Amino acid sequence: MSDPSESQPAAAKRKPRRIFGIGAILLGVPIILWIGAAFFVARSLMYPEFIRRGGQDVFGQHVPAFQRGSITDIGTALGVEPERLDCGVVEEDGFRHHQASVVGWYFPGKRREVVVILPAAGSPETAMIPYVKFLLGAGYTVVASYSANNPSYGINWGMLKRKFALATARTLKADGFTKIAALGIGEGAAGAIMAQAEQPVFTAIVADSSYANLEQLFMRSPSMTRLNPAFVKTVMWEARLWFGHPLDKISPATDAGNLGSCSLLIIQDRDDQMTPLADGKTILAAAGFNAQMWTVPASGHGDAIYEDPAGYAARVIKFLDASFNIETPAAKPTGH
């Protein structure tokens, strides 16, 4: 019969393992909670408050109250029945690999020069009316791209719209259109700049209220500045899973230096708190001699067309005409 005392050393060996296991659990739980919390904060960057409320990324004193519309409302308002333009399917960056159909509404104009409108995040179809109206009035053919504005998918701040812009431009080129411009608002403006840097498809870009760098955009948010700095770094690291790229590398300002011969008009609200004046100046400096900026005395975001509709139309048409080498008809002489 064995002595019971002989089994005691084995029990002594199990004790350190047990302590190690408990320590690992105590250490692992906070790490898992930290990483999990950061994951959901990173996800929330694609679902900002205005998207969750079903609103749009355009605001200001003169912006009409948000109201969902339809393409029928656009046709009624403009007196023109648009045609549907299908431009294929693209895949969202990031781990979700969401497939999105690229759909636009084609408004034939007197000219073969085309302007592709890339709207702000979450904006309703009816938000395109004032842009389409003055562009058609100037004779331009217009394609209003609406594919990205599905709040259930959130937004990725122009990354997907860059793909919409490229797919739309390729379709138009395949149909024989050679002179194409983009007019983007908010994330649509960022998407247009990023698209041109990826593939030169545009003759001109109007970038209305684009941010300069996505990480800097988020870091300006009061909700981010209140967080622990180490936790914010974890959020930014995990956000690349949702966006497919490190956020500091998603930079229209950097891409503005790679636009080739494409001319750029930056439209900036003077007191915009979301994309401040410094963002517009940074993009302007990166773009160089082929860029210009118009600053609107407003405190909203993306609301320049509502703040100064006549000035907006005149500036954009003058810029597009010059970019396309279209001569403005001389004024008729007045009688004596």
Buried (B, 14 or more C-beta within 10 A) or exposed (E): EEEEEEEEEEEEEEEEEEEEEEEEEEEEEEEEEBEEBBBEBBBBBBBBEBBEEEBBBBBBEEBEEBEEBEBEBBBEBBEBEBEEBEBBEBEBBBEBEBEBEBBBBBBEBEBBBBBBBBBBBBBBBBBBBBBBBBBBEBBBBBBBBBBBBEBEBBBBBBBBBBBBBBBBBBBBBEEEBEBBBBBBBBBBBBBBBBBBBBEBBBBBBBBBBBBBBBBBBBBBEEEBEEBEEEBBEBBBBBBBEBBBBEBBEBBBBBBBEBBEEBBBBBBBBBEBEBBBBEBBBBBBBBBEEBBBBBBBEBBBBBBBBBBBBEEBBEBBBEBBBBBBEBEEEEEEEEEE
